[in-house]
Amino acid sequence: FDTEEIVPLVKEGEAYIMELFHGPTIAFKDMALSILPYLMTTAAKKNRVENEIVILTATSGDTGKAAMAGFADVPGTRIIVFYPKNGVSPVQEKQMVTQKGENTYVVGITGNFDDAQTGVKKMFNDKELAGELGQAGFQFSSANSINIGRLVPQVVYYVYAYVKLLQRGEIQAGEEINAVVPTGNFGNILAAFYAKQMGIPYGKFICASNENKVLYDFFQTGCYDKNREFVLTSSPSMDILISSNLERLIYRIAGSDSRKNREMMEALTKDGRYEITETMKEGLREFYGNYATEEETAQTIRDFFEKNHYILDTHTAVAAAVYGKYLADSKDKTKTIIASTASPYKFTRSVMTAIDSKYEDMDDFTLADQLQELSGVMLPKAIQEIRTAPVRHNRVTDPEHMPEIVKEILGIQK
């Protein structure tokens, strides 16, 4: 981590920005993925797992790099990452395809993140494939938030943020605070919800979506419907239509009824939609959902910079824009944290052109230099390293052939 304080809490404007991007890959995924390999290998030893663990991961940009950085050259593991070839930022892609480690593999797919995530889930549920792997001495696990070991460490920083505000005298013990979280897969905001379940006094959970607003529509109507156009936005880590972790919230508001939960998830697979009951809707009262358009996201980056001389990345800008809408709707004066999930250096083109159109013709690394000059924030090591790093991974496949690629990588192709 590049700061002495792992998670700085910076007061900007009306809210406290919780900076979760100071780890080795400059995204919030580092918070969990830097410890997950050790949790996993320790659990494997305790359970006398003899097989080599193959980490299968789908990424919309950040998880892949953070997972590979965490698992690189960890004994007894291999990691295979699938990402949408045309659905991540240039910096995100360069971070992944230059990843070192004899046990790391990256594959671009000719589809979107949902295709990658669905393909990975299918492989987990493929008993024939599991049998082939087992015979060859392998077994699957995941670094996605489908793995509860990814989610649990994320609860920690929501506890930490509350304690920090308490220590600084910004709040009184027991005083409620709100959390604004930009999310597509619902894991990060679910971690905040779990912190509340464990006793931390959070009030409202403000769920911020981009133009892939399937979660916003769900909170408005109680109907989850993925049957819609997939939009490529400037906040690609949220370009998701199948929100995996919402299943965990559904389980809670269904009264921990796993049968009802399963029925809804099967309806999602079969029909692409499901609807919750009126009773279950009562369980959503702690949540507020809204979304930001591409124009609103860019305007928020520009306005925030001009007002506070602080540069937001595109995902945090979505959160800040939605927080503005929440304030207008609710007039709620509760102190609020905004989860800042990535460094602006990951999305230099979108960030810099939002501030001024004069940057449009510059390449991404020139833009990184310009961002450093403008912000006064040192160019992160993660960006310096990939500037000249050689490409080590160049596999590309279609979603249907993901299992064959896995077998080829593991050397068990028939």
Rosetta blueprint (number, residue, H / E / L):
1 F L
2 D L
3 T L
4 E L
5 E L
6 I L
7 V L
8 P L
9 L E
10 V E
11 K E
12 E E
13 G L
14 E L
15 A E
16 Y E
17 I E
18 M E
19 E E
20 L L
21 F L
22 H L
23 G L
24 P L
25 T L
26 I L
27 A E
28 F L
29 K L
30 D H
31 M H
32 A H
33 L H
34 S L
35 I L
36 L H
37 P H
38 Y H
39 L H
40 M H
41 T H
42 T H
43 A H
44 A H
45 K H
46 K H
47 N L
48 R L
49 V L
50 E L
51 N L
52 E E
53 I E
54 V E
55 I E
56 L E
57 T E
58 A E
59 T L
60 S L
61 G L
62 D L
63 T H
64 G H
65 K H
66 A H
67 A H
68 M H
69 A H
70 G H
71 F H
72 A L
73 D L
74 V L
75 P L
76 G L
77 T E
78 R E
79 I E
80 I E
81 V E
82 F E
83 Y E
84 P E
85 K L
86 N L
87 G L
88 V L
89 S L
90 P H
91 V H
92 Q H
93 E H
94 K H
95 Q H
96 M H
97 V H
98 T L
99 Q L
100 K L
101 G L
102 E L
103 N L
104 T E
105 Y E
106 V E
107 V E
108 G E
109 I E
110 T L
111 G L
112 N L
113 F H
114 D H
115 D H
116 A H
117 Q H
118 T H
119 G H
120 V H
121 K H
122 K H
123 M H
124 F H
125 N L
126 D L
127 K H
128 E H
129 L H
130 A H
131 G H
132 E H
133 L H
134 G H
135 Q H
136 A L
137 G L
138 F E
139 Q E
140 F E
141 S E
142 S E
143 A L
144 N L
145 S L
146 I L
147 N L
148 I H
149 G H
150 R H
151 L H
152 V H
153 P H
154 Q H
155 V H
156 V H
157 Y H
158 Y H
159 V H
160 Y H
161 A H
162 Y H
163 V H
164 K H
165 L H
166 L H
167 Q H
168 R L
169 G L
170 E L
171 I L
172 Q L
173 A L
174 G L
175 E L
176 E L
177 I E
178 N E
179 A E
180 V E
181 V E
182 P E
183 T L
184 G L
185 N L
186 F L
187 G H
188 N H
189 I H
190 L H
191 A H
192 A H
193 F H
194 Y H
195 A H
196 K H
197 Q H
198 M L
199 G L
200 I L
201 P L
202 Y E
203 G E
204 K E
205 F E
206 I E
207 C E
208 A E
209 S E
210 N L
211 E L
212 N L
213 K L
214 V H
215 L H
216 Y H
217 D H
218 F H
219 F H
220 Q H
221 T H
222 G L
223 C E
224 Y E
225 D E
226 K L
227 N L
228 R L
229 E L
230 F L
231 V L
232 L L
233 T L
234 S L
235 S L
236 P H
237 S H
238 M H
239 D L
240 I L
241 L L
242 I L
243 S L
244 S L
245 N L
246 L H
247 E H
248 R H
249 L H
250 I H
251 Y H
252 R H
253 I H
254 A L
255 G L
256 S L
257 D L
258 S H
259 R H
260 K H
261 N H
262 R H
263 E H
264 M H
265 M H
266 E H
267 A H
268 L H
269 T H
270 K H
271 D H
272 G L
273 R E
274 Y E
275 E E
276 I L
277 T L
278 E H
279 T H
280 M H
281 K H
282 E H
283 G L
284 L L
285 R L
286 E L
287 F E
288 Y E
289 G E
290 N E
291 Y E
292 A L
293 T L
294 E H
295 E H
296 E H
297 T H
298 A H
299 Q H
300 T H
301 I H
302 R H
303 D H
304 F H
305 F H
306 E H
307 K H
308 N H
309 H L
310 Y L
311 I L
312 L L
313 D L
314 T H
315 H H
316 T H
317 A H
318 V H
319 A H
320 A H
321 A H
322 V H
323 Y H
324 G H
325 K H
326 Y H
327 L H
328 A H
329 D H
330 S H
331 K L
332 D L
333 K L
334 T L
335 K L
336 T E
337 I E
338 I E
339 A E
340 S E
341 T L
342 A E
343 S L
344 P H
345 Y H
346 K H
347 F H
348 T H
349 R H
350 S H
351 V H
352 M H
353 T H
354 A H
355 I H
356 D L
357 S H
358 K H
359 Y H
360 E L
361 D L
362 M L
363 D L
364 D H
365 F H
366 T H
367 L H
368 A H
369 D H
370 Q H
371 L H
372 Q H
373 E H
374 L H
375 S H
376 G L
377 V L
378 M L
379 L L
380 P L
381 K H
382 A H
383 I H
384 Q H
385 E H
386 I H
387 R H
388 T L
389 A L
390 P L
391 V L
392 R L
393 H L
394 N L
395 R E
396 V E
397 T E
398 D L
399 P H
400 E H
401 H H
402 M H
403 P H
404 E H
405 I H
406 V H
407 K H
408 E H
409 I H
410 L H
411 G L
412 I L
413 Q L
414 K L
